Amino acid sequence: MKITLIGCGAIGKLWLSSLTLQGHETQGWLRVAQSDLFVDVNDPSGRTFRELIPCNNINHLQTSELVIVCLKAWQVSDALLPLLGNIPENTPILLLHNGMGTIEELAPIRHPILAGVTTHAAWQKNNQVFHVAHGITHIGAINSQAQAYYPIADILHEALPDVAWHNHIQTTCWRKLIANCVINPLTVEYDCKNGQLIDYPKQISQIIDEICAVMEAEGLHTDKSELTEYIYSIIYNTSANYSSMLQDVRNNRRTEIDYITGFLIKQARAHGLSTPENDRLYHLVKNREQQYDDFRSNLHRSW
């Protein structure tokens, strides 16, 4: 299968290496055009992938059978919209990122759009990627054009298991949003590892209450006790990790808060709901962002 992967961070390189090993014809797509990219990935079993992967070949893009977007949520529309004219209209586009709200920024779009969330854990240092924990990638159709593309889940599963197809991917996206709304801004507030959040049960409970109210207004079933158990399982399973948002703040990078807590607040307002704790955390993170000396100049930089 001919595949283009837009955005070559840790998760992007993980998919590039996995799909290449499976025999697919892959290329990366970078903000700064270059003909190739050295991909160095180390998996949990100690195996390594070190290959030069072609990049930014317009002919490859124009004949791609699948496009995967592995960018920060705030980078997606700026990166993808200029390329749509070079992507065949029947080629599915899979969005893999934290947060929600990018679909609205891409509308109207005629391509089949898939959304995905993953629990694979990977980080990058000195251009070397470390795949530290296997996980599950959930994908599903966002628009009617994408509903026939469920076999893609099997293709991706062969390359980087596990991959599961969901007929109602929005519910799965909301579950991931809940985890992000709890863990990301709270770790920024307390400058701590994920595991230390067990010291703040009242805040976690309030955040979940506010999210459940919004989800119910959106017509989604919620079970607070089950969602609370789900959140704490993530906190325990990732106890030694620093959240991606805290890492962004520590490195003076723009966060995905607008597409996580910001998206939640926007949906709440549409239903006339208040979200005081989420509001407070949203403004806390935005204030941290505004303290960066180079924040404004970074807005339209690398993806």
LUMPADO-426677 format. One record per residue: residue number from 1; residue in one letter; x, z, y of N, C-alpha, C, CB in turn. Coordinates in steps of 0.1 Angstrom, whole numbers. Last residue first. Glycine has a CB too. Example, Ala and Ser with C-alpha at 12.3 -4.5 7.8 and 13.67 -1.06 7.14 Angstrom:
<pts>
resi resn n_px n_pz n_py ca_px ca_pz ca_py c_px c_pz c_py cb_px cb_pz cb_py
2 S 128 71 -22 137 71 -11 129 79 0 141 57 -6;
1 A 132 78 -57 123 78 -45 132 78 -33 113 90 -45;
</pts>
This chain:
<pts>
resi resn n_px n_pz n_py ca_px ca_pz ca_py c_px c_pz c_py cb_px cb_pz cb_py
303 W 61 122 216 52 124 205 58 117 193 38 118 208;
302 S 75 134 247 76 130 233 64 132 224 88 137 226;
301 R 56 134 276 68 131 269 66 128 255 79 142 271;
300 H 37 142 294 36 128 288 49 124 281 32 118 299;
299 L 44 168 301 30 165 296 30 151 289 21 164 308;
298 N 68 176 311 67 174 297 54 169 292 69 188 290;
297 S 65 180 338 72 169 334 72 166 319 87 170 338;
296 R 50 204 337 44 192 342 52 180 338 44 193 358;
295 F 70 223 326 57 220 319 51 206 324 47 231 322;
294 D 94 233 334 93 219 332 80 215 325 105 214 323;
293 D 89 261 336 95 253 347 93 238 346 110 257 348;
292 Y 60 276 325 72 268 321 77 260 334 68 258 310;
291 Q 37 288 333 50 295 337 62 286 333 51 308 330;
290 Q 17 275 321 19 272 335 32 279 340 8 277 344;
289 E 16 287 296 20 273 297 24 270 312 9 264 293;
288 R 6 312 302 19 311 297 25 297 299 20 315 282;
287 N -20 304 310 -11 310 320 3 310 315 -15 325 323;
286 K -30 296 285 -28 286 296 -19 291 307 -42 282 302;
285 V -31 320 272 -21 310 267 -19 299 278 -27 303 255;
284 L -50 333 287 -37 339 285 -27 329 281 -38 350 274;
283 H -72 317 285 -65 318 298 -52 324 297 -74 326 308;
282 Y -78 322 258 -75 308 263 -67 309 276 -89 300 265;
281 L -83 349 257 -71 344 250 -68 330 255 -74 344 235;
280 R -107 349 272 -95 357 276 -83 351 270 -97 372 273;
279 D -124 333 256 -121 330 270 -108 336 275 -132 333 280;
278 N -126 349 233 -119 336 233 -115 331 246 -128 326 225;
277 E -140 370 244 -126 372 239 -119 359 237 -127 379 225;
276 P -164 358 254 -155 365 263 -141 367 257 -161 378 266;
275 T -183 335 253 -172 337 243 -162 345 250 -167 324 237;
274 S -218 326 254 -206 332 260 -196 336 249 -210 345 269;
273 L -238 296 252 -232 309 246 -220 313 254 -229 306 232;
272 G -250 272 257 -254 284 266 -249 297 260 -268 284 267;
271 H -241 251 244 -252 258 238 -256 270 246 -249 262 223;
270 A -220 243 258 -230 233 256 -243 240 250 -225 222 247;
269 R -203 265 256 -210 263 269 -222 253 267 -200 258 279;
268 A -194 261 230 -202 273 233 -210 271 245 -193 285 234;
267 Q -178 238 233 -190 237 224 -200 249 227 -186 237 210;
266 K -158 249 249 -166 238 254 -179 237 246 -158 225 253;
265 I -147 269 232 -154 273 245 -163 262 250 -143 277 255;
264 L -136 252 212 -146 262 209 -154 266 221 -140 274 202;
263 F -117 239 227 -128 231 221 -139 240 218 -123 224 208;
262 G -100 260 234 -107 253 244 -118 245 239 -97 243 251;
261 T -90 268 209 -99 277 216 -107 270 227 -91 289 222;
260 I -81 238 204 -85 249 195 -95 258 202 -72 257 190;
259 Y -74 222 224 -81 216 212 -85 226 202 -73 205 206;
258 D -60 237 241 -72 230 246 -81 224 235 -68 219 256;
257 I -38 246 226 -49 255 229 -62 248 234 -45 265 240;
256 E -15 235 217 -28 228 213 -40 236 217 -28 224 199;
255 T 10 236 243 4 240 230 -9 232 228 0 255 231;
254 R 41 223 255 27 224 256 20 227 243 21 210 261;
253 R 69 245 252 62 233 249 48 234 252 65 228 235;
252 N 88 266 253 83 260 266 77 246 263 95 259 275;
251 N 93 279 230 102 267 233 97 259 245 103 258 221;
250 R 74 298 228 88 302 229 98 291 233 92 308 215;
249 V 52 281 226 54 289 238 68 294 239 44 302 237;
248 D 56 270 200 55 261 212 58 269 225 41 255 213;
247 Q 55 293 185 68 285 185 68 276 197 70 277 172;
246 L 29 300 189 39 309 193 52 302 194 40 321 184;
245 M 17 278 176 15 280 190 25 289 196 1 285 192;
244 S 24 281 149 29 269 157 28 271 172 22 256 152;
243 S 34 315 141 24 304 143 30 293 151 12 309 150;
242 Y 59 325 119 55 324 133 45 313 134 67 323 142;
241 N 55 341 87 56 329 95 53 332 110 46 318 90;
240 A 50 361 69 64 360 74 65 349 84 74 359 63;
239 S 23 357 61 27 369 69 41 368 75 27 381 60;
238 T 7 340 49 17 334 59 23 345 67 10 324 68;
237 N -10 355 34 -2 344 27 9 338 36 -11 333 22;
236 Y -22 371 53 -13 377 43 -4 366 37 -22 384 32;
235 I -36 352 68 -27 361 75 -17 367 65 -34 373 82;
234 I -52 341 49 -42 333 55 -32 342 62 -49 323 66;
233 S -68 363 43 -60 357 32 -49 348 38 -69 349 22;
232 Y -81 367 67 -71 377 63 -62 371 51 -78 390 58;
231 I -98 345 66 -88 346 77 -77 356 73 -95 351 90;
230 Y -114 350 44 -106 338 45 -95 339 55 -115 326 48;
229 E -127 373 52 -118 374 40 -109 362 40 -127 374 27;
228 T -142 362 73 -132 373 75 -122 374 64 -139 386 78;
227 L -158 345 59 -149 339 68 -138 350 72 -156 335 81;
226 E -174 364 44 -165 354 37 -155 348 46 -174 342 31;
225 S -186 377 65 -177 385 55 -168 375 48 -186 393 46;
224 K -201 357 78 -190 364 85 -180 371 75 -195 374 95;
223 D -209 327 71 -210 340 64 -198 348 69 -209 338 48;
222 T -229 299 83 -217 308 84 -220 321 76 -214 312 98;
221 H -238 265 85 -240 278 79 -227 286 80 -244 276 64;
220 L -243 247 115 -234 250 104 -237 264 98 -219 248 107;
219 G -255 241 139 -262 238 127 -254 240 114 -267 224 128;
218 E -243 250 162 -240 236 158 -247 232 145 -225 234 156;
217 A -251 276 161 -257 267 171 -255 252 168 -252 270 185;
216 E -233 284 142 -248 285 139 -255 276 149 -253 299 140;
215 M -209 281 157 -212 273 145 -226 273 141 -203 279 133;
214 V -213 301 176 -212 287 180 -215 278 168 -198 284 186;
213 A -213 324 160 -225 321 169 -225 306 173 -225 330 181;
212 C -188 323 149 -199 322 140 -212 318 149 -202 335 133;
211 I -172 328 172 -171 315 165 -183 313 156 -158 314 157;
210 E -178 355 177 -181 344 187 -181 330 181 -171 345 198;
209 D -169 367 154 -184 368 158 -187 357 167 -186 382 164;
208 I -142 362 155 -150 356 144 -165 356 148 -147 363 131;
207 I -135 377 177 -133 363 177 -141 356 167 -118 360 175;
206 Q -141 403 167 -148 398 179 -147 382 179 -143 404 192;
205 S -123 406 146 -138 406 143 -145 400 155 -142 420 141;
204 I -99 405 160 -102 395 150 -117 394 147 -94 398 137;
203 Q -102 429 175 -101 416 181 -104 404 172 -87 414 187;
202 K -102 448 154 -113 446 163 -113 433 170 -113 458 173;
201 P -77 445 140 -89 441 134 -101 439 143 -93 451 123;
200 Y -48 444 144 -57 441 155 -71 437 149 -52 430 164;
199 D -29 445 124 -30 457 133 -41 455 144 -17 459 140;
198 I -27 421 113 -36 431 106 -38 443 114 -30 434 92;
197 L -8 407 126 -21 406 131 -31 416 124 -27 392 131;
196 Q 16 406 113 14 417 121 0 418 127 24 417 132;
195 G 17 381 100 13 393 92 10 405 101 24 396 83;
194 N 26 363 119 12 363 115 8 376 108 10 351 105;
193 K 48 379 143 46 371 131 31 372 127 55 375 119;
192 C 43 380 179 45 385 166 44 375 154 36 397 163;
191 D 33 383 206 46 378 203 51 383 189 56 382 214;
190 Y 7 389 213 15 400 208 30 396 204 9 407 196;
189 E -2 364 222 -4 376 230 5 387 226 -19 381 228;
188 V 5 347 201 11 345 214 10 358 222 4 333 221;
187 T -11 357 181 4 358 179 11 355 192 8 348 168;
186 L -36 350 192 -32 364 191 -17 366 188 -40 370 179;
185 P -36 321 192 -35 328 204 -31 343 203 -48 327 212;
184 N -34 317 161 -25 311 172 -25 319 185 -29 297 174;
183 I -55 332 147 -40 334 145 -32 329 157 -36 328 132;
182 V -81 324 157 -77 338 155 -61 339 156 -82 343 141;
181 C -81 296 159 -86 304 170 -82 319 169 -101 303 171;
180 N -72 289 133 -64 286 145 -68 295 157 -64 272 148;
179 A -94 297 118 -81 303 115 -72 301 127 -75 297 103;
178 I -114 280 129 -115 295 130 -102 302 128 -125 300 119;
177 L -104 255 122 -105 259 136 -106 274 138 -117 252 143;
176 K -108 255 95 -95 255 100 -94 259 115 -88 241 98;
175 R -136 254 96 -129 266 90 -115 266 94 -130 264 74;
174 W -140 230 109 -144 242 116 -138 254 109 -159 243 116;
173 C -131 212 89 -124 213 102 -128 225 109 -128 200 110;
172 T -151 217 70 -137 221 67 -129 222 80 -131 210 57;
171 T -173 206 84 -173 220 80 -159 225 77 -182 222 67;
170 Q -165 179 86 -166 187 98 -166 202 95 -178 183 106;
169 I -166 167 61 -153 172 65 -154 181 78 -144 160 68;
168 H -185 163 38 -188 169 51 -175 175 56 -200 180 49;
167 N -173 152 16 -184 144 22 -188 150 36 -196 143 13;
166 H -139 152 11 -151 160 15 -161 151 21 -147 172 24;
165 W -112 150 -13 -122 143 -4 -134 152 -2 -126 130 -10;
164 A -80 165 -14 -94 166 -18 -103 158 -8 -99 180 -19;
163 V -48 167 -27 -57 161 -17 -71 160 -22 -51 147 -13;
162 D -20 189 -33 -33 184 -37 -40 177 -25 -42 195 -42;
161 P 3 161 -36 -9 169 -40 -8 182 -34 -9 170 -56;
160 L 14 133 -25 16 147 -21 4 156 -24 19 148 -5;
159 A 8 110 -41 20 112 -33 24 126 -30 20 103 -21;
158 E -17 113 -52 -6 109 -61 8 111 -54 -7 94 -65;
157 H -32 119 -30 -30 129 -39 -18 126 -49 -42 132 -48;
156 L -34 94 -18 -26 104 -11 -22 115 -21 -33 110 1;
155 I -51 82 -37 -38 76 -34 -29 86 -27 -40 64 -24;
154 D -73 98 -35 -66 97 -48 -52 92 -45 -73 89 -58;
153 A -82 93 -9 -78 107 -13 -70 107 -26 -91 116 -15;
152 I -89 67 -9 -76 71 -2 -72 85 -6 -78 70 13;
151 P -114 65 -19 -103 63 -28 -90 67 -22 -103 49 -34;
150 Y -132 67 4 -128 79 -4 -117 77 -14 -141 84 -11;
149 Y -141 48 21 -126 49 19 -122 61 11 -119 48 32;
148 A -167 46 29 -163 39 17 -148 40 13 -166 24 19;
147 Q -168 59 54 -174 65 42 -170 59 29 -189 66 43;
146 A -160 47 77 -150 53 69 -155 59 55 -143 65 76;
145 Q -182 39 92 -172 29 87 -163 34 77 -165 23 99;
144 S -193 63 101 -199 56 89 -190 45 83 -213 49 93;
143 N -167 87 108 -178 77 112 -182 70 99 -172 67 122;
142 I -152 105 93 -158 109 106 -169 100 110 -147 110 117;
141 A -147 114 59 -150 104 69 -156 110 82 -161 94 63;
140 G -118 135 50 -132 130 49 -135 120 60 -142 141 49;
139 I -95 157 33 -99 146 42 -113 142 40 -89 134 39;
138 H -72 183 30 -87 180 29 -89 168 38 -96 192 32;
137 T -45 192 12 -49 184 23 -64 180 21 -40 172 25;
136 I -29 222 3 -40 213 0 -43 205 13 -53 220 -5;
135 G 5 229 -4 -8 233 0 -18 222 -4 -8 235 15;
134 H 38 244 -8 28 234 -11 14 239 -6 28 231 -26;
133 A 62 254 16 51 258 8 42 246 5 44 269 14;
132 V 84 242 29 85 256 24 74 260 15 87 265 35;
131 H 103 217 34 89 218 29 89 232 22 85 206 20;
130 F 122 211 61 121 220 50 107 222 46 128 234 53;
129 V 141 185 75 128 190 73 128 199 60 117 179 71;
128 Q 164 180 101 162 183 87 149 190 84 175 191 81;
127 N 168 179 128 163 167 121 162 168 106 172 156 125;
126 N 174 206 134 184 196 134 181 184 126 197 202 129;
125 K 146 216 115 158 221 123 169 210 122 162 234 118;
124 Q 112 220 108 123 211 111 134 217 119 118 198 117;
123 W 89 229 82 95 231 96 108 222 96 98 246 99;
122 A 57 232 66 70 225 67 76 228 81 70 210 65;
121 A 31 237 44 40 243 54 53 236 54 41 258 52;
120 H -2 225 38 13 224 35 21 230 47 17 209 33;
119 T -28 224 45 -22 238 44 -7 237 39 -30 247 35;
118 T -45 202 67 -36 205 56 -31 219 57 -24 195 56;
117 V -72 180 73 -65 193 76 -56 196 64 -75 204 80;
116 G -84 149 87 -78 157 77 -72 170 82 -67 149 70;
115 A -107 123 91 -101 135 96 -95 142 85 -111 144 104;
114 L -109 88 96 -109 99 87 -102 111 94 -101 96 74;
113 I -126 60 108 -118 72 112 -120 83 101 -122 76 126;
112 P -125 25 109 -129 37 101 -120 48 104 -128 33 86;
111 H -128 13 143 -120 15 131 -126 26 123 -106 18 134;
110 R -141 13 167 -147 5 157 -140 7 143 -147 -9 160;
109 I -149 38 190 -138 32 183 -145 25 170 -127 42 178;
108 P -156 50 223 -161 44 211 -149 37 203 -172 34 213;
107 A -135 78 213 -148 70 212 -149 61 225 -160 80 211;
106 L -113 94 215 -111 80 210 -124 72 210 -106 81 196;
105 E -123 118 223 -114 111 233 -112 96 228 -101 118 234;
104 E -137 126 201 -145 123 213 -136 115 223 -149 136 220;
103 I -116 132 184 -125 121 181 -133 116 193 -135 125 170;
102 T -104 154 194 -97 141 196 -106 130 193 -85 140 188;
101 G -117 177 188 -119 172 201 -113 158 203 -115 181 211;
100 M -97 204 173 -108 194 173 -110 189 187 -121 200 167;
99 G -68 216 154 -78 216 165 -88 205 163 -71 214 178;
98 N -39 199 141 -47 211 143 -57 208 154 -38 223 147;
97 H -41 167 123 -36 176 133 -45 189 134 -36 169 147;
96 L -44 137 113 -39 150 107 -33 158 118 -29 147 95;
95 L -65 110 109 -60 120 119 -56 133 112 -70 122 131;
94 L -63 78 96 -64 93 92 -57 101 103 -58 95 78;
93 I -79 49 98 -70 57 105 -73 72 102 -71 55 121;
92 P -84 19 78 -87 33 81 -76 40 88 -91 41 68;
91 T -89 -13 89 -79 -4 84 -82 10 88 -65 -8 90;
90 N -106 -31 100 -110 -25 88 -100 -16 82 -113 -36 78;
89 E -93 -40 123 -105 -32 125 -110 -26 112 -115 -40 131;
88 P -57 -36 123 -69 -44 119 -81 -34 119 -67 -49 104;
87 I -41 -28 153 -44 -23 140 -57 -30 135 -47 -7 140;
86 N -36 -37 178 -27 -42 168 -30 -36 154 -13 -39 172;
85 G -54 -23 193 -55 -38 193 -47 -44 183 -52 -43 206;
84 L -45 3 192 -57 -1 184 -58 -16 183 -69 5 191;
83 L -24 13 208 -21 5 195 -33 -1 188 -14 15 186;
82 P -34 27 229 -27 15 232 -24 6 219 -14 18 239;
81 L -45 50 214 -54 40 221 -46 27 224 -59 46 233;
80 L -24 66 203 -32 57 195 -39 46 202 -42 65 187;
79 A -12 82 223 -4 74 214 -12 63 207 2 83 204;
78 D -33 93 238 -23 86 245 -14 77 236 -13 96 252;
77 S -47 106 216 -53 95 223 -43 87 231 -64 100 233;
76 V -27 126 207 -33 116 198 -38 104 206 -44 122 191;
75 Q -16 147 220 -8 135 220 -16 123 214 5 137 213;
74 W -31 170 215 -31 164 229 -23 151 230 -25 175 238;
73 A -25 175 188 -38 170 192 -38 164 206 -49 181 192;
72 K 6 162 177 -2 173 183 -15 167 188 7 179 195;
71 L 3 139 148 8 143 162 1 156 166 4 132 172;
70 C 1 118 127 6 132 126 12 137 139 16 133 114;
69 V -20 95 114 -15 100 127 -12 115 126 -26 98 138;
68 I -17 67 94 -18 81 94 -12 86 108 -11 88 82;
67 V -33 38 84 -25 44 95 -28 59 95 -29 38 109;
66 L -34 13 59 -37 27 63 -28 31 74 -35 36 51;
65 E -25 -12 58 -38 -9 51 -42 5 54 -36 -12 36;
64 S -10 -33 83 -11 -20 76 -25 -18 70 -8 -8 86;
63 T -5 -55 98 -9 -57 85 -10 -44 77 1 -67 78;
62 Q 4 -45 122 -7 -54 123 -12 -58 109 -3 -67 129;
61 L 26 -30 115 14 -23 120 2 -32 119 17 -19 135;
60 H 44 -51 108 40 -41 98 27 -34 102 51 -30 95;
59 N 47 -62 133 41 -70 122 36 -61 111 51 -80 116;
58 I 60 -42 147 46 -46 151 39 -54 140 46 -54 164;
57 N 78 -16 137 77 -30 134 62 -34 137 81 -33 120;
56 N 85 12 140 80 4 151 81 -11 149 88 7 163;
55 C 110 16 114 101 21 124 97 10 134 107 33 132;
54 P 121 23 80 119 14 92 109 20 101 115 0 87;
53 I 142 50 71 128 45 70 127 35 82 117 56 70;
52 L 167 60 51 165 53 63 151 46 62 176 43 67;
51 E 166 91 32 165 76 33 163 72 48 154 71 24;
50 R 166 116 12 174 112 23 174 96 23 188 118 23;
49 F 152 143 -2 149 129 1 157 126 13 133 127 3;
48 T 158 167 -28 160 162 -15 156 147 -14 175 164 -10;
47 R 147 197 -45 149 183 -44 150 178 -30 138 175 -52;
46 G 139 223 -44 153 220 -42 157 206 -42 162 227 -52;
45 S 113 229 -45 120 230 -58 135 227 -56 114 220 -68;
44 P 103 225 -19 105 239 -24 113 240 -37 92 245 -26;
43 D 124 198 -5 112 204 -10 114 218 -16 105 195 -20;
42 N 137 184 24 140 193 12 128 200 8 151 203 17;
41 V 144 153 39 134 163 35 138 171 23 120 156 33;
40 D 152 132 63 159 141 54 149 153 51 172 147 61;
39 V 153 100 75 144 111 71 150 119 60 130 105 65;
38 F 162 81 102 167 88 90 158 100 87 182 92 92;
37 L 146 52 112 146 67 113 152 73 101 133 73 117;
36 D 146 21 131 146 29 119 148 44 122 157 25 109;
35 S 144 9 155 141 1 144 141 9 131 152 -9 142;
34 Q 124 25 181 137 23 174 134 16 161 145 36 173;
33 A 107 34 210 109 24 200 123 24 194 105 11 205;
32 V 95 65 215 106 57 219 110 47 208 119 65 223;
31 R 75 73 197 72 70 211 83 61 217 71 83 219;
30 L 73 56 165 78 66 174 75 62 188 94 68 172;
29 W 63 53 133 60 48 146 63 59 156 45 43 148;
28 G 76 44 100 72 53 111 69 46 124 83 64 112;
27 Q 63 27 71 71 27 83 67 39 92 70 14 91;
26 T 62 18 36 59 27 47 68 23 60 62 42 44;
25 E 48 9 9 56 2 19 53 9 32 53 -13 20;
24 H 50 32 -19 43 25 -8 53 19 2 33 35 -2;
23 G 63 46 -39 64 32 -39 56 25 -29 59 27 -52;
22 Q 65 73 -37 54 68 -46 54 53 -47 41 74 -41;
21 L 84 76 -18 88 79 -32 77 74 -42 90 94 -34;
20 T 68 71 4 79 62 1 83 64 -14 91 64 10;
19 L 52 94 4 46 81 2 56 70 -2 38 76 15;
18 S 71 114 9 63 114 -3 57 101 -6 51 125 -1;
17 S 82 106 34 91 107 22 82 107 9 99 121 22;
16 L 59 107 51 67 95 49 76 95 36 77 93 61;
15 W 51 134 48 43 123 43 50 110 41 31 121 52;
14 L 73 146 61 69 150 47 61 139 41 62 163 47;
13 K 72 135 86 83 131 77 80 135 63 96 138 82;
12 G 49 148 95 50 133 94 61 129 85 52 128 108;
11 I 56 174 95 46 170 86 46 155 84 32 175 90;
10 A 78 173 114 80 179 101 69 173 91 79 194 101;
9 G 72 142 131 77 155 131 78 160 117 67 165 139;
8 C 65 114 139 74 118 128 81 131 130 85 107 127;
7 G 40 93 146 44 107 148 52 112 136 32 116 150;
6 I 22 74 124 25 76 138 28 91 141 13 71 147;
5 L 29 54 98 27 68 101 31 70 116 35 77 91;
4 T 15 28 80 22 32 92 18 46 95 18 22 104;
3 I 16 11 48 12 23 56 21 25 68 12 36 47;
2 K 5 -8 22 13 -8 35 8 2 44 13 -23 41;
1 M 9 0 -12 0 0 0 9 0 12 -10 12 0;
</pts>
